[in-house]
Amino acid sequence: MQIDLHPDVDRALAVGRPVVALESTLIAHGLPRPDNLHVAGTIEQRVRDAGAQPATIAVLDGRARIGLDDEQRQHIARTDVAKLSARDLPVAAARGSDGATTVAATAHLAHLTGIAVFATGGLGGVHRDARYSWDVSADLAALARTPIVVVCAGVKSILDVPATLEHLETLGVPVVGYRSARFAGFYRSDAGLDVPWRVDDIDEIAAIHRAQAELGASAGIVVSNPVPVDEQLDGTLHDRALASGLEAADAAGVAGAALTPFLLDHFHRVTGGASLTVNIALVLRNAALGAVIAAALAR
């Protein structure tokens, strides 16, 4: 696959300036239109305001684009493009297809271009019925083989969070909580589980990443960045939306890659937009934190 760097990203990498990778699936499949285009620009600006160069990643005409211009960003936001995981990249390249990259694909392409930090909303993980369906997100396997720092608000709360953490442990992926001993719960501040390690200092996160490289480890690092308690989604509303969403998905036969966007859209409608407000806020917080971590690594 041909990889094209946006001139601003290319210059930043050439001189050692901090760069933060951003996924495009959030734009194409995670946020409703027309808000998605505005939010995409706001996320990039939040990275710039925190001192780093944003690099939103997508596939256009079968070529990986590391950093998008205005026209490309609009195309991803306004067009029904494919959702591309890491396994889909060769097919998209061969066919000259367009697509929005998931966490797995974004992390892979970012690492290929020398970007060390990736900020997203919530990771994919083990689905609630995985004991029957074997549905486990490719995000987890990608993190096991991609040495990149991933800043997130935990895993999406529609998933089996305990099983996801167990799977990350099995894969050898370090999970640290930024200024919190509890694992972030995406829409909720606390997923109800402890993180293996709490880290309060940005430079320590950078040091952990460097130590990973020195040890020859192939895995990335998950930085759990919980949404503040006063910004989280109401617990009762969250649980009611989740229960009704799972019931609706089952009735409609929605599964696999289609399940997450279905449930996120259900949350948005059932909560009257409250879940979307939390989702946008946590992505912006993660983007800013990713920029600060990238700056520490650049030092």
Order of alpha helices (4+ residues) and beta strands (2+ residues): beta-alpha-beta-alpha-beta-beta-alpha-beta-alpha-beta-alpha-beta-alpha-alpha-beta-alpha-beta-beta-alpha-beta-alpha-alpha-alpha
